[in-house]
């Protein structure tokens, strides 16, 4: 139980951190490869430290946090303009 909660927490933090990666349409292939590699590294670390049974919890939590963070940043850009 504790291991699963830890994997979920790690997935939420990892996904939130990946949400900081700025996605621009002209760099879409590079972004997909980068995010996939970072996700695989996080899943590998989870499997190594917590076991394979905790990896699905990470694999569900990380994309959820990534999606929430990207939507939040999109809303901030619409509201306050793009600062880049």
Secondary structure, 3 states (H helix, E strand, C coil): CHHHHHHHHHHHHHHHHHCCCCCCHHHHHHHHHHHHHHHHHHHHHHHHHHCHHHHHHHHHHHHHHHHHHHHHHHHHHHHHCCCC
